[in-house]
């Protein structure tokens, strides 16, 4: 048992602690799926894995509450697998190591998985309890939300019966989310015939230590994108030092701002020292440009063995120009709500080497026309570089319903318990609500959760003090769900 298993409320922390012991990176969910089925069998509730790989549970109403509206509790089972460069953690086999510091729960060298493990733990706490009062309950724990909302997209119609739907994947306590942006993945690929390396030396250039972050929630925080900062150096090295590109690896999650990138450049031996000076100059420029935002910029060179092959020069130049010209960050804010991002793009992943190129970008917008505008803009940039560009994983925005009776119930209970009004928000981050509502349009939906910060990064942390009021609100609302 870890330190967090003794925190309160026990219903959340005991289950979250158990969940941290089960490997569950996106794309590798067999163990957590079985864990959830075993949990349901142990507590005696109906559960099954559906055609989309989601886990569905059902629990009958407390006696006397049978005529209440049915409530769906929903979270996602997967977590973003990010770790520090020196971490030996294997997300497919190793448990997450947690610790408590200054009122927050952290993980040692990795993402914590509170996104959305806390939502899953809360569902487990509700379903295992024999003391809570509630109407009929359903739970939907979706697969692979972080990599494309695959579980929600493959959710069968006719499977759920709920009237109210509580999504437990929001990240600021006291905020009730009633709308979110849509998104689309843009993938640019190409193959090339490698050419022989006729250069004298090779250097690996690494940029790391950037803050990274959630490409929806933190895209407006002004953080550096490792791929965009690296391309400035690469383009200058090619132009000024006769450098040639051998390989590039930057970022590893479509919805995370990349905090790390590395390239291998071949160049004349006489220019190696000048490259190292150029890297140091660029490091200082990043520190200055991102003053007060990026405080741990590590940009350095290492001599490496000469790679046997390089990217052909014309393809190299076109790729570098396209990456340089690729938009990254906020496109614009919502005109009627100028503090909320409307449209953005995140240059998430670059992989170049061994005759193959793959560049992945996630664009988001609360307007469908702007989502497709920025996607087409990005398509144009990479098409001009001779790349094949494909759109995938498109999902629409979730339109707000400020008159929802579920929202009014949540706001009423929150004020009774906390003595102040909740904040009703629309998020730029994509939530599964929009996808699920397309199949179940008659459900009323609100997203809520306790406070966590820096999801999708190794700085992910959960504020302990918000767990108790979150649990208190959730259980009270379930008891007060009205009759049909």
Buried (B, 14 or more C-beta within 10 A) or exposed (E): EBEBBEBEBEBBBBBBBBBBEBBBBBBBBEBBBEBBBEBBEEBEBEBEBBEBBBBBBBBEBBEEBEEBBBBBBBBBBBBBBBBBEEBEBEBEEEEBBBEBEEEBBBBBBBBBBBBBBBBBBBBBBBBBBEEBBBBBBBBBBBBBBBBBBBBBBBBEEEBBEBBBBBBBBBBBBBBBBBBBBBBBBBBBBBEBEBBEBEBEBBBBBBBBBBBBBBBBBBBBEBBBBBBBBBBBBBBBBBEEBEBBBBBBBBBBBBBBBBBBBBBBBBBBEEBBEBBBEBBEEBBEBBBEEBEEBBEEBEBEBEEBEBBEBBBBEEBBBBBBBBBEBBBBBBBBBBEEEEEBBBBBBBBBBBBBBEEEBEBBBBBBBBBEEBBBBBBBBBBEBBBEBBBEBEBEBBBBBBEBBEEBBBBEBBBBBBEEEBEEEBEBBBBBBBBBBBBBBBBBEEBBBBBBBBBBBBBBBBBBBBBBEBBBBBBBBBBBBBBBBEEE
